[in-house]
Amino acid sequence: MSGGLMCTWYEDYTWLLLRIAGRLTMTDQEVVAEAAVVLKTCHLIAAPAQEAFSIYINAQRAAHGSNVWAAFDPQLRKGHREAV
């Protein structure tokens, strides 16, 4: 719902984008994947989350190797693909 709000109401949503970006560090891959989807949906205004995306992508590559894009875990795979 936050993605829909941010894409239709014109406000400064930096605080909300950063909260959602903070979810990229969680261990629950389903939450991480959904956060990545929301940030992807709001890509035009998601610049404040750019650093969190970079940290998440690099951490996933370090933890799971270069094949994280095709990981067996569907939520891990979705989170990584959406973040990229």
N, C-alpha and C positions, 0 to 999 in steps of 0.2 A: 504494500500500500504506500510505503514511503516513496517508492520510485514514481508512482502515478502522481502523487502530490507534488514532488519536486519538478516534474516535467510539465505540469499544468499551471501551477501558481508561481508567479515570478517574485521571488524573495531571495535573500542571501541564505542559502542552505549549507554554508560551509560547515557549521557545527553538526548538522545531521549527516552530511557526507563523511565527515571524519569519524563520527560514531559508527556508521555502517562500515567504513574502512577498517575500523578497529576490530570488527568481527572476522577479518581475514586472518587473525592470529589465533583464533579458537581451534580447539582440537576436534570439535564436531564438524566433520566435513560437509554435512548437509547445510549447516548454518553458513559456513564459508562459501559454499557454492551459491547459495541464495544471495548473500551479500555481493558476490561478484556479479550476479545477474542484475541486481538493482543498480550497481555502479555502472555496468555496461549500458543499461537502459538510459541512464542519465549522463552519458558520456560527454555531452556538450557542456555540462556544468560540473563534471567530476574532477576537474584539475586538482582540487585540494587533496584528493585521494591518490594522486599519482605516486607519491613516495611509498604509501602503504602497499600499492599494487606491486611496485618494484621489489620491496622487501619480501612480500608473499611469494612472488614468482621465483625469486632467487632461493628462498628457503625451501620451496617445494622441489626445485631442481637439485639442491644440495642433499635433501633428505631422500629423494626417490629416484635420482638420476635423470638423465636426459629423456628417458621414456615416460616421464610423468604425464605427458600429453596423451599417452595410450595406456594409462594405469588401469589395473584390473578393477579397483574400487571406483564405481561409477560416480560417486560424489566427489572424490578426489580429482578424478578426470574432469568432471564438469567445472569444479571450482577453478582448476588451472586453466582450462580452455577459456572460460569466461573472463578470467583476469587478463590473459594474454590478449 
